[in-house]
Amino acid sequence: MSSRMLPPRMRALSGRKSVLLSALDIGTSKIVCLIARLDPTEPSEILRARTHRCRILGIGHQRSAGMKGGVIVDLDEAEGAIRRAVDAAERMAGVQVEGVIVNITGGRIGSQSFNAMVSVAGRAVAESDVHRVLEACAARTQQQGRALLHSLPTGYSLGDMRNVRDPKGMVGDALGVDMHVVGCDVTAARNLMLAVERCHLSIEAMVATPYVAGLAALVDDEAELGTALIDMGGGTTSVGVFMGGNLVHVDAVALGGNHITMDIARGLTTGLADAERLKTLYGACIASPSDERESISVPLTGEDGEHPAHLPKSQLVRIIGPRVEEILELVRDRLKHAGFTPNAASRLVLTGGASQLTGMAEAAKRVLAGQIRIGRPLGIQGLPESAKSPSFSAAVGLLVYPQVAGIEHFRPGRRESEAATGTHGYMARVGQWLRDSF
């Protein structure tokens, strides 16, 4: 497939202009489309990185189809679900969506760190020197079979002086940069883009789910002091570690809420739809004394439904608990392997639909330790009550992302210069310029 199908780049929004944006959260269990108006605003005390106030105009969400483990497995089914979600949002907002910002959770998302250094010969660092060292670092980030999602400078150095935030105007012999690069499998990215483009939608940017979930759910101090965000979706559980205000690590495991549902269906001999209902209504991660006394009605597979089985709730909890523990232990081990050892001083924020299971925070504290809270989208106007939940963090974060996209650095090229406008082709860019200017 041509380079046209590689994930496009997006420039940061102008701090002086209002804009309409559309976000498409394509998950394993649900697809959400948000249409919002972003108006310039002064930064708040707890969300200083946000340059715009976001008001939701339209929202549409559908049960996912054609997805497994965060990747497309049936193009036609995925296209249909995307079309239905976008259509519902368009009707509510009264506008037609042309381009969307989309996220990706599957495709083995992960990250690597790179560094580079250039000589500045003791003079003051100029803008051209910063560009030179970023280019030197970006040249090392190309990986065969991987699509580049994010390229984030996390700090500069001048000689022996490290953790310099803005080196321009400072003097030194050598200028260095550390860069955090997030990527995913090219095939997963291309098929996701193909499903969206078959709906006659252009893709303005493709971003990693744990990054945007963190943009929506973390306050600035959490990102500054160090926090691991764990997004517990239907088919995957992804992790984003934030430190010094930067995203410094991304990882994912191919287990999520759907695996808990399948365990319930097998363990209680019931259908998947009934297992999901039981999980949502009665599910819990940790046993309580009343579980033995509380009875739940379980429709049995193959039965006519007239005589469901009545089982103690404790039987359901005993199925859910081990799977939740397995997922959290996998996350803990992956973080430890990457050098991020959870401890009593760590901060962890849980988002995603599976994080809403009763007792999830307590279960996470047992396995991961540290200070744990359930994260919800922050600082967004116009969200219906049903959407002010952890499961909508990634969707809302897609609307925050354009406000911080300017910190990323990619090697310039024809495709990047086109995509930076959020449109494709000369006439489309002229139309965008007219809309932005008048």
C-alpha positions, -999 to +999 in steps of 0.1 A: +000+000+000+013+035-007+027+060+017-006+079+014-020+053+039+005+061+067-010+080+096-012+118+089+002+145+112-017+174+127-005+209+137-017+225+169-048+247+168-044+284+164-048+300+199-069+328+183-095+309+163-125+288+169-129+255+151-153+226+147-137+192+153-149+156+150-135+127+170-139+090+163-131+066+191-130+031+175-129+005+203-134-032+205-168-029+224-181+005+212-176+032+186-181+069+197-183+099+174-181+134+190-186+167+172-175+197+192-168+234+189-135+246+203-132+283+213-100+300+224-098+305+262-074+313+290-057+282+305-072+270+338-051+263+369-054+225+367-055+222+329-029+247+318-021+229+285-056+235+271-058+265+248-095+261+239-128+256+256-146+225+242-184+222+239-200+190+226-225+196+198-232+161+188-226+126+201-232+092+186-222+058+199-228+023+186-218-012+196-186-021+178-187-046+149-158-061+129-133-054+157-113-078+179-085-069+202-085-033+190-079-042+153-102-045+123-112-081+115-141-074+092-140-042+071-177-043+061-190-047+096-166-020+110-176+004+082-213+000+090-208+006+128-187+037+121-213+051+097-241+046+122-221+064+150-211+093+127-246+096+114-261+099+149-236+126+159-242+145+126-280+145+131-276+158+167-251+185+158-268+195+125-235+194+106-218+171+081-185+155+092-157+155+066-126+147+086-120+129+120-093+124+145-092+087+153-074+065+179-058+031+178-055+007+207-045-026+191-017-034+167+009-039+194+012-002+203+044+005+221+071+030+226+109+035+223+132+063+234+159+079+212+185+106+217+208+127+195+233+154+199+247+182+177+275+207+182+267+244+188+303+254+195+297+275+226+273+300+210+237+308+219+212+281+207+191+293+178+158+279+164+178+263+136+199+244+161+168+230+178+154+219+144+188+204+136+189+182+167+153+172+163+160+161+127+190+141+138+169+123+164+139+118+140+162+102+114+169+074+138+132+066+146+122+048+114+113+012+121+104-014+096+068-026+098+058+001+123+036+031+118+048+062+137+020+077+158+038+102+181+072+117+182+075+136+214+107+156+226+108+150+264+138+171+273+170+188+260+205+189+273+233+214+270+267+198+277+263+182+312+231+202+320+201+180+315+163+184+316+163+217+298+128+226+287+136+253+261+173+257+251+168+286+228+191+315+237+212+294+261+248+287+255+267+254+254+291+233+234+266+205+224+228+204+222+211+171+229+175+159+228+156+129+242+126+118+221+098+094+229+084+076+199+051+057+199+042+033+171+020+004+161+019-023+134+016-007+099-011-033+090-033-024+119-030+013+112-037+009+074-068-013+079-082+011+105-076+040+081-092+020+053-124+014+073-127+051+081-120+062+045-146+038+032-171+060+051-159+090+029-142+105+059-106+119+058-084+112+088-068+143+103-047+124+128-043+089+143-033+088+179-026+062+207-055+056+230-037+058+263-022+091+253-055+108+246-072+091+276-045+107+297-050+141+280-087+139+290-085+125+325-053+137+341-048+171+357-015+189+350+000+181+384-005+144+379+012+145+345+040+165+361+047+144+392+043+111+375+012+090+368+004+057+350-029+058+332-044+024+326-072+024+300-092-008+304-111-014+272-131-042+258-104-061+239-072-044+252-058-028+283-033+000+274-010+020+296+004+055+293+030+067+317+032+105+322+062+122+339+075+158+339+044+168+319+053+144+291+041+110+278+072+088+285+060+053+279+032+034+262+023-003+262-007-026+258-019-061+266-045-080+245-069-086+274-099-065+285-135-064+295-147-088+268-125-115+282-142-112+315-176-115+297-164-146+279-153-162+313-187-155+327-205-170+297-184-202+300-185-204+338-222-199+341-232-216+308-250-186+295-250-165+263-226-136+257-253-109+258-266-123+292-230-126+305-224-089+296-257-079+314-248-099+345-213-083+345-227-048+342-255-052+368-240-075+394-203-078+386-176-070+412-139-076+414-137-082+452-160-105+473-183-090+499-200-108+529-234-104+512-225-122+480-235-157+493-269-144+504-277-124+472-292-144+444-289-136+406-310-150+377-289-166+350-306-176+316-290-209+305-277-215+270-301-236+250-330-231+275-362-214+266-356-188+292-387-197+312-368-214+340-334-196+345-310-208+371-308-189+404-272-187+416-255-169+445-237-137+434-205-151+449-203-175+420-202-146+395-176-127+416-153-158+418-152-158+380-145-121+375-119-117+403-091-140+388-094-125+353-092-089+367-062-099+388-045-115+357-049-083+337-036-061+365-006-084+371+002-083+334+002-045+335+023-045+367+049-069+351+051-049+319+056-016+338+083-032+359+100-046+328+101-011+313+116+003+344+085+018+360+081+000+393+048+008+410+052+017+447+033+032+475+040+068+462+029+060+427-002+075+412-024+054+389-056+065+371-080+039+356-101+047+326-121+027+300-153+008+303-139-022+323-126+002+350-162+008+361-166-027+375-174-025+412-142-028+433-118-022+404-099+005+423-095-017+453-084-047+432-058-024+414-045-012+448-039-048+459-020-057+428-003-024+418-002-004+452+000+034+451-027+060+450-055+049+426-085+067+413-110+062+385-105+088+358-132+107+340-131+133+312-123+167+326-131+203+315-156+195+287-190+212+283-221+197+268-214+161+276-246+141+285-245+125+320-242+091+304-209+102+287-193+116+319-178+082+326-144+066+323-154+048+291-156+082+273-121+094+283-104+084+251-131+099+229-129+133+247-091+132+247-092+131+209-107+167+211-079+177+235-051+163+213-051+191+186-044+216+214-011+199+222-002+184+188+023+212+181+049+197+205+055+167+183+082+165+157+082+145+125+106+145+096+090+169+070+078+155+038+050+160+012+025+139+031+032+157+064+029+191+048-005+181+034-018+165+065-007+194+088-037+213+075-061+186+084-072+183+048-059+167+016-052+184-018-048+220-030-085+229-033-093+214+001-065+234+017-078+266+000-113+259+013-099+253+048-080+286+047-111+305+037-131+289+065-104+297+090-099+333+079-134+346+074 
